Amino acid sequence: MPKDHRLDIFVIGLDEVNLPTLWAAPGADAYRFHGLLTLEELQEGEVCVNEKRPGRWIGEPSWPSPHVTDTVLPFRDFGLRIPDGTGDAADDLRGHERVHTGPVPALRGPVRRQVGVLQRPAGPALRPAGGRRRLARLPDGRAAGTRGNPVAQAFPPGHRIRLSLSTSYWPLVWPAPEPVLLTVYETGSALALPVRDQDVATDTELRPFGEPEGCAPTPVTQLSEPEQAWTVTRDLVNYRSALDIVKDQGMRRYEDAGIDVGLRACERYSWVAEDYASVRGESAWTMSFGRPGWDVRVETRTVLTSDKDAFHVDATLDGYESGRRVFSRTWNEDVPRTSV
């Protein structure tokens, strides 16, 4: 049987929709494409911002793993309490688990021995995994469950495992059009953790990975200072709250191509107390490109609002050449809400 000399290419977010695009690329027959993360994992997972994290490699002969068993922790053994804080996701966008704006049911239980879980810690709380579930279509009284993002985490003795529940996760999840009542019953409810055996002999036999390889970085000159800002404001008079985000990479010159590239994105997510019709998301982006004798810029702005019946999308796109607007388009769309 002839040996397959094709190179293996691992693509983040590969699915059946974009796979044909890869196969259509010139020379694609010399490669094998493999998916690395699903779109759901990319959109719902967390990105660690710590520069260094202790850890080790583990190996499994098959999946589901023979070394992993579910450990069921009943809610009644934790004890339900209502701490200060809410399901506001403003900090979670930055990879933290701190909460800000209202009561969230929380269950806590002690770790009496090290637990390795296949399903983060700096500061008072770290979130190894999280999950979201839309409950709007479930009949009244029906039990509901959700699955966390897949990740491996070891909980040392003395630490506590906390399960936090919330009816709000703004702005990562658009809020419901009306107040939501969430009832948690201790009896019959449980947290199931897939716990891995700590002493797996084959783990010590794993071959270590070599040094990572990559292309030499493209020569880039920073022409203006970048800017990053994440600001949460709360007006205690009219109860308006907002999260303002600035992501500005500054102007950069790519020396090999002789082109200057600029990108600035400003986002704002705001709401007023319990006024569900006040929820508003705004995004404004500016991208510019230039070199001697050529200067173009594209500006976009999108505003998303809603009421109990529909989402309202208002967007504009403007194109500029040498400072003069040469293209403009406006969108005004209404999208019906279907249990969202």
N, C-alpha and C positions, 0 to 999 in steps of 0.2 A: 504494500500500500504506500503510495507516494507521501512524503512528509509535507505537512502544511507549513509553508514558510511565511504565511501572512502575519503581520504585526497585530498585536492586541491593543485596541484603543478603548479606554474607559471614558464614557461620556456622562457627565452629571446631568440628570434629568432626562435621560434618553427614554423615549416612548415610541409607540407605533406611528405617531403622527410625524415626528421629525426624523425617524429612521430612513424613510425614502429619500429625504434631502441629502443625508450623508452618503447613501449609496449612489446618488447622482453626481457626486463630486468627482472631478478628474482623478484617476488612480485609486478609486475607492476599492477596487477589487484586490488591492494589496493589503487590505486591513480587515480585521474582525472587530466589530463594534459591540461593546458591552455596556449596559446601564450600571451606573454607580449608585445613584440615589433616585428614588421616584419623585415625581412632581409633588406628591402629597408631603413627602419628607422634606423637600426643599421649602415648601410654603408654610409648613407647620413646625418644623424643627427649630432648634436653637443653635446659635453660633457662639462658641466659647471665645471670650475676649482675653482670657488669661494667657500670658506669654508662655508659662510653663505649668504643666500639671503632672503630678506623679501618676504612674500607671504601668501596666505591663501587657504584653500580648498573650492572648489565649487562643487555642485552636479547638475546633470541634470536628469530629469525624463525619457528622451528618447533621441535618436539621429537619425536624426538631431535635434538639440535642439530648442524648441520653444522660447528660450531666446536669440538666436543668429540671427542676420540679416546682410546681406552683405552691407557694406558701400563702395560705388564706388568713388574713388578719381581720376578724370581725370588728365592726365599728364599736360594738358595745365594750370591747376591751380597750379602746382608745379613750373614750370619753369625749363628748361633743362640747365645744366651747366657742364663744363668739369673741374673736379678738378685735382690736382696733385695726381698721384698714378696709380696703375694698378690692374689687376685681378690676380696677383701672390698670391697663396694660402699658401705660406710658413708659415706665422703667423697663418693662419686659422687652420692649423693642430694642433696648440696649443690652439685653442679655442678663438682666438682674431679675430678682423675684420679689423685690420690695413692692408693697401695695399702698394705695393712697386714699381712696375716697369713700368707704362705707363698710359695713360689717360683712365679713365672709365667714361662713361656717368652716371651722378647721378642726381636724382630728390629729392628735399627736400620740405617738407611742414610743417607748424607749427601745433601743437596740442593745440586747444583752450579749450578743456575740457578733463578730464581723459577718456581715451579710453581703454576698456578691449578687447583684441584681442585674439581669440582662433586660433591661427595659430602657448641684455643682458646688466647691464650697469655698467661699471667701466671704467672710462676714457672718452675720447671724443666720442667714438662710440661703440655701442653694437649691435650685430646682433641677433635678436630674431628668425629669420627663414631664410632659403635660399633654392633655388631650382636650378636644372640644366635641360637643355633641349637640346637634339641633334637636330640641325636644318638642318643637311646636306641633309636629304632626303625630305625636304619641297620644293615644287615647288617655283620658283621665284615669288615674290609678294604675297605669301600666308601669312596671319597673323599667328603669333605664340604666345603661352602663356605658362606659367609654374606655378606650384603650390608649395608653400613653405612647409617646414616640419611642421607637426602639433605641436603646442606649445601654451601655454597661457602666455600673457605678458600684463601688464598695462603700458600705456604711460601717465605719469603725464602732467598736463598743463605746457606749457613753453618748453617742449621737442619738438624735430623735428623728423619726420619719414622720413628716407632716403631710396630710392630704388636705388641700384647700379647695373648696367648692365656691363657685360664684355664678350669679345670673348675668354678669356683665364682664366683658373683656375688651372694652373700647380702648384704643381705636383699631385693634387688630380684628375685632369682630364687630360688625355694625349692630347696634342694639335693636331689640324688638320694638315695635311701635307702641307698646303699652307695658305697664308694670307686670313683672313676672313673679309668681309665688313658687318657690322651690321648697319642697318638703323632703327632709332627709330622715329616714327611719333607721334607728340604730339596729333594731332587730331585723335580721334578714339581709343587711347590707354588709359588705366586706371589701377590703382591699386585697387583691390577689397579686403577689409579687413573684415573678419567675426567678427563683433563687438557684444559683449555680454552685456546685460543690467546690469547696476551697482547695482540696488536695487532689488535683487531677494530674496523674503522673506524666501524661504526654505534654503538659504545659512546659516542663523543664527541658523538653527535647526540641522545642521550636527553634528553627534557624533564624537568627536576627536579620532584620532588613539591612541592606546596605545604605550608604549615604544617598539622599535624594538627588536626582539629576534633573537638570532643566536647561533651557536655552539661556544664553547671556542676555541680561536685560537690555532693552532698547535705550540708547542714549537720549536722555530727556533733560532739558533745562527748565527749571521753575522760574517763570517770569513774574508772577505775582503770588502773594501769600494765599494759601488755602484757608478756609474757614469752616469750622464744625461747631454747631450749637444745638443743644436739646434743652428747651426751656419750658417749664410748666408754670402757668400763672393761674391764680384763683382770686376772683373778685368777691370779697366777703359781703359786699353791699347788694349787688344784683345776682350773685351766685353763678356768674359766668366763669367757666374754666376753659383753658386752652393749652394745647401742646404745640409748640412752634419748633420746627426742625429746619436747620440750614446745613446743606451739604454742598460746599463749594471747593472744588479741587484747584481753583486758581487757573491762571493761564500757563500752559506748558508748551514748550517747543520740542517737537520730535525731530532731532537733528538729522537723522538719515533721510527723512522726507522733506525737511525744511518747512514744516507746517506748524502753525500755532493753533492749539485747541483749548477751549475753555468750556467749563461745565459748572452751572450753579443751579441748585434745586432748593426751593423753599416750600415747606409743607406746613399746614396749620389744621389742627383738629380741635373743634370747639363744641361746647354744649352748655346749657343753662339748667342747673339743678335737675329736677324731675320732668322738665319739658322735653318730651321725646321728639317733638317736631323741630327742636332747635339744633339737633345734631347736624354738624356741617364739616365736610372735609374739603380742603383746598390744596392744590398742587400747582406750582409754577416753575417751569424749567426754562433755562436759557442755555443754548449750545452755540458756540461760535468757532469759526474756522478761518484761518487767514494765512497769507504769505504775501510777499511783495506783489502789488497789482491785483490782489484778490482778497475780498473781505466779505464773508457771509455770516448770517446769524439766524437762528430759529428760536422763536419764543412760543411756548404753549402754556395754557392755563386751563385747569379743569376744576369745577366745583360740583360736589355731590351733596345733595340734601334729600330729605325724604319726608313723607307724611305716612299716615296709617295705610294708604292705598298704593303708593308708588314711590320709586326712587326717581329723582330728578337730576339729570346730568346736563350741565352747561359747560361747553368747552370752546376754546379759541386756539387757532394756530396762525402765526404770522411769520413770514419769511422776509428777511432783509438782505440787500446786497449793497455794499458801500454805504450803509446807513439809511438807505431808502427802502421802504416797504414795497415789495414786489408781488407778494402773495398773501391772501388772508382768507380764512374760512371759519365759520361758526357752526357749532352743533348745539341743539336743544332737544333732548330726548327724555321721554318719560317711560320708565320700565315698571310694569305692575309688580307688586309684592305678592309672592306666593308662599305664605308661611315663613317669611324671613323677617 
